[in-house]
Amino acid sequence: MEPGGARKVVTQLRRGVVEHCVLALLRARPRYGFDLVRELSEAGGLLTSEGTIYPLLARLRRDGLVVTTWQESEAGPPRRYYALTDDGRASVVSFEGEWARFKDGVDRVLGVGAVSPTSSRAAERGVE
Amino acid sequence: MSVDLDHPVVAAYLAQLEGAAVSAGLPAGRRAELRAEISAHVLDALGAEPGVTDTAVGDVLDRLGPVEDIVGAEQAAEPARPGWPTSGTAPAPAAAVPGPGPWGALEYVALALLTVGQVVLVLGPVAGVACAWASTRWSRGGKIAATVLGLVLPVLLVLAASAFWLFGASVGSGPSPVDVTVVPTPSPLSP
């Protein structure tokens, strides 16, 4: 694998999971776009370009996973709030299970090849 | 410093977004929605800044990302439509392999052979059908229709003409069912 391949993999993973993270954030309460962006950014840069969340939200709406309402804001223009539908909630639950299995599997495989500090020192003594 | 959507840098960004969206063929309704969402985002983000400066405006727009990325994501999220690339930011160049669409020279030659070419018995229609099936622009249904037109239809016409000739000959030799012979009958009042 070329140098920097890990970063590419993580970029692809991020693209794949961000929509489920958005749905997960909507479980607690309806949110507007900037609110979602702020949460995702604080969670470790899940969005590389903040503006791309709006096409994503439009797709979730077309897929029936979220519904939207425009609400007046106390300061500034009206905001579009996104709320989870029953299908959206089911999608999050399904993803949670899949993600847990995926994460456990990757962690297990990474753990198999890991070298602990203790065994590393023992190997060095053996060479001496 | 007060900043709103009339700020030159923000206005330029929104104009770029509109231009990219138009170039990509986004529907007018979706363009308006996208502009409203991005505008609200900019105002929310600037409202969260401790002080609104040109630098802060630049930071907010940098975090939003290039307008091409936003429009590209819109295209990727949109159901495929004719003329839209499935990814990327600009409409795809014309495909190297022509798909269904306007006819090319091959299709016109096929049509000529299948119609006017019928005067060259067998060879004309067969060549026309061959051209039709070589076409990359005609659908399978169109090619089947061309085969019917070029080969099956002439055969059917010949059979129909033969049947008509035979039937017509037999009818012409017998009595006509509409022939009525008027025979004068004597009136009881006549002398």
Chai-1 contact restraints between the chains, C-beta under 6 A:
chainA,res_idxA,chainB,res_idxB,connection_type,confidence,min_distance_angstrom,max_distance_angstrom,comment,restraint_id
A,G33,B,E37,contact,1.0,0.0,6.0,A-B,restraint_1
A,G33,B,H41,contact,1.0,0.0,6.0,A-B,restraint_2
A,F34,B,H41,contact,1.0,0.0,6.0,A-B,restraint_3
A,F34,B,D44,contact,1.0,0.0,6.0,A-B,restraint_4
A,S49,B,G65,contact,1.0,0.0,6.0,A-B,restraint_5
A,S49,B,D69,contact,1.0,0.0,6.0,A-B,restraint_6
A,E50,B,R63,contact,1.0,0.0,6.0,A-B,restraint_7
A,E50,B,L64,contact,1.0,0.0,6.0,A-B,restraint_8
A,G51,B,L64,contact,1.0,0.0,6.0,A-B,restraint_9
A,G51,B,G65,contact,1.0,0.0,6.0,A-B,restraint_10
A,G51,B,I70,contact,1.0,0.0,6.0,A-B,restraint_11
A,T52,B,D69,contact,1.0,0.0,6.0,A-B,restraint_12
A,T52,B,I70,contact,1.0,0.0,6.0,A-B,restraint_13
A,T52,B,A73,contact,1.0,0.0,6.0,A-B,restraint_14
A,Y54,B,L34,contact,1.0,0.0,6.0,A-B,restraint_15
A,Y54,B,E37,contact,1.0,0.0,6.0,A-B,restraint_16
A,P55,B,A73,contact,1.0,0.0,6.0,A-B,restraint_17
A,P55,B,E74,contact,1.0,0.0,6.0,A-B,restraint_18
A,P55,B,A77,contact,1.0,0.0,6.0,A-B,restraint_19
A,R59,B,A77,contact,1.0,0.0,6.0,A-B,restraint_20
A,G76,B,L43,contact,1.0,0.0,6.0,A-B,restraint_21
A,P77,B,A40,contact,1.0,0.0,6.0,A-B,restraint_22
A,P77,B,L43,contact,1.0,0.0,6.0,A-B,restraint_23
A,R79,B,A40,contact,1.0,0.0,6.0,A-B,restraint_24
